[in-house]
Amino acid sequence: MPPKKPAKKLHELAPEVKAGFKIDDISKRTYIVGKQFATGGFGRIHTCTEQGKSQEMVMKIEPSTNGPLLTEVVVFNRILKKEMIDTYKKDKKIQWIGLPHLIANGYFTYNSEKMRYMIIPKYAMSLEGAREANGGKLSAKDSMVVANCIIGALEYLHDSDYAHADVKAANILLEKQGVYSTSVLVDFGLAHRTTNNVDKPDKKRAHNGTCIFTSTDAHRGNNPSFRGDVEILAYNLIMWISGTLPWLALESSPDKVFEAKQKFVAGLPGTLQNVLTSQPAAVTGCISTMFDVSMKTQYKDKVDMEKLKKVVAGAIQSASGAVPKESKTTAKTPKKVTRKAKEEVEDDVDDEPKPKKKVETKSEKTKKTVRPKTPKRIETEEDEEDEMELPTSSTNGKYKDESDEEEELIPRSTTRSARAAARSQPRPQPSIRLGVTTSTASSSRAARKIEQKYKRLSTNKSSLVPVSIADSDDDDDDAPPAVSTEPSTSSAGGTKRSSGGGGEIALKTPALVAPAIKKAKYKSGISSATKASPTELRRVPGVRNFPKGRRTMLIKEVK
Ligand SMILES: Nc1ncnc2c1ncn2[C@@H]1O[C@H](COP(=O)(O)OP(=O)(O)OP(=O)(O)O)[C@@H](O)[C@H]1O
């Protein structure tokens, strides 16, 4: 048998937009693209400024046909406009919330390629960066301070009928360098509008999210849920405080991770105490309560965030040493939050944690190889419909603000009575939640739409995403081609935080691609229809998969 030819260059990123390039926004503002500091599957993350101003912001740029940024832009336009957040803060009488707001978004054409951009505030550093600098762990107090911010952010998202679905340190940014009380939740590429959620697992969606953190709902194939976000946060807290998770080594086998999580949850609080030894009772009690609240919440129900905020405040107080540690770690009910504790929590906003210099141990190096995988993004009916409802055309040279398109994104909210009816259903026992649930709800309407869209896309060659993919084995035309996860060498220089290696990954034909679409297969092995469909594109193994649980390669931390 002849030796296999080495794989050709496998994929290209979106064209690199030169620093200094000007974009005229529909709001009549001009934004100047700055240096690139991170790069995703097909997108790039740049600094940017508004013409005539010095304030640096962040601009995410992806080809207009790419999905993740589209998903984010939809979420930002629906729920993360500044005025929406300000109104919420006013209503809730809160000063600050750990969420970014949309500054601008639209399209521009660069070297004949239509690009989508979105501008959000620039933050100082990622929590993952802080965790790494701290030897892979965070103190219990810092972890709880972050949790406090994230619960506030989740509360806003949940009140807006969105689940985030991918809480993790890499998706948490600090407004101020090293100040954990300024933690902001970002990356809405997996965020899911829950209004049409049906408690019906779909194998195609199973394990969606970041494997080691994702919820048991996601493992079984349910769409992201509110309770799932809390469960994900609880797993993260264990990771931050202890530096590990019991299923870390099983990461490459999502079914085994799911099984391990089911056992872990079934064995609470003992299983938690085993992994969080020598932590204050209020800390383990707090995480235990998170699991408890999550497990007792119905799939479609909102989570009791007030209860969580109280236990987190108690845990911060206890971990700060304000209250003597208890000898046992069985506290399930949070202590009443005293005024003093509340003030201490508030004081944490000005607290200046000092990340320790990282000393890399052998065990830590090993841990790096089993870090969370890239979120596996799976299509939802909502995504499909969003794509169809968001026109991607724009006049040459003119930039269209997608907020104009927001009117087309009318949420099909369930009625209050429907929600009340769902709430009044008997609550399943926690163990039931860990099994597979069923429902007979049909998605034929969405299926018809998807089919129509694929038919349309298969004839639309102009919507190709710039990808070059080579067959891994030229001798076998039917063999799956290889897809590289290697970043383009055209990326800006500088130290990369992760290696970017990844080798070849077999491309499986997406299950939902209709025969008509398969005919439209591009010689790369990815059909134009697949490339044009963000949700289909997400299914291509390797396209979005970088090591270290993220598709983004961080070129350098923004200063
Ligand atoms: N507003 C911002 N300010 C500072 N850094 C940012 C900002 N947005 C993103 N980053 C940096 O880029 C990284 C990736 O951002 P983000 O998660 O939003 O992108 P992504 O393309 O969805 O990546 P991934 O799939 O890896 O999560 C962050 O971890 C952070 O280091």
The ligand as a MOL file (V3000), in Angstrom:
LIG
                    3D

  0  0  0     0  0            999 V3000
M  V30 BEGIN CTAB
M  V30 COUNTS 31 33 0 0 0
M  V30 BEGIN ATOM
M  V30 1 N -13.9850 42.0500 24.8490 0
M  V30 2 C -12.8350 41.4420 25.0150 0
M  V30 3 N -11.8360 42.0130 25.7020 0
M  V30 4 C -10.6480 41.3760 25.8700 0
M  V30 5 N -10.3900 40.1510 25.4140 0
M  V30 6 C -11.3300 39.5220 24.7190 0
M  V30 7 C -12.6030 40.1320 24.4810 0
M  V30 8 N -13.3620 39.2760 23.7740 0
M  V30 9 C -12.6110 38.1890 23.5930 0
M  V30 10 N -11.3840 38.3200 24.1620 0
M  V30 11 C -10.2850 37.3410 24.1680 0
M  V30 12 O -10.4980 36.4290 23.1270 0
M  V30 13 C -10.7760 35.1310 23.6670 0
M  V30 14 C -11.8570 34.4800 22.8550 0
M  V30 15 O -13.0390 35.2420 22.9410 0
M  V30 16 P -14.4440 34.5810 22.6980 0
M  V30 17 O -14.5780 33.4040 23.6040 0
M  V30 18 O -15.4740 35.6280 22.7920 0
M  V30 19 O -14.2520 34.1480 21.1810 0
M  V30 20 P -14.6590 32.8550 20.3950 0
M  V30 21 O -14.2230 33.1050 19.0020 0
M  V30 22 O -16.0730 32.5610 20.6160 0
M  V30 23 O -13.7270 31.7700 21.0610 0
M  V30 24 P -13.9340 30.3580 21.7630 0
M  V30 25 O -14.7150 29.5080 20.8440 0
M  V30 26 O -12.5390 29.8820 21.9320 0
M  V30 27 O -14.5930 30.5640 23.0770 0
M  V30 28 C -11.1740 35.3660 25.1280 0
M  V30 29 O -10.8970 34.2420 25.9520 0
M  V30 30 C -10.3090 36.5560 25.4720 0
M  V30 31 O -9.0170 36.1260 25.8190 0
M  V30 END ATOM
M  V30 BEGIN BOND
M  V30 1 1 1 2
M  V30 2 1 2 3
M  V30 3 2 2 7
M  V30 4 2 3 4
M  V30 5 1 4 5
M  V30 6 2 5 6
M  V30 7 1 6 7
M  V30 8 1 6 10
M  V30 9 1 7 8
M  V30 10 2 8 9
M  V30 11 1 9 10
M  V30 12 1 10 11
M  V30 13 1 11 12
M  V30 14 1 11 30
M  V30 15 1 12 13
M  V30 16 1 13 14
M  V30 17 1 13 28
M  V30 18 1 14 15
M  V30 19 1 15 16
M  V30 20 2 16 17
M  V30 21 1 16 18
M  V30 22 1 16 19
M  V30 23 1 19 20
M  V30 24 2 20 21
M  V30 25 1 20 22
M  V30 26 1 20 23
M  V30 27 1 23 24
M  V30 28 2 24 25
M  V30 29 1 24 26
M  V30 30 1 24 27
M  V30 31 1 28 29
M  V30 32 1 28 30
M  V30 33 1 30 31
M  V30 END BOND
M  V30 END CTAB
M  END
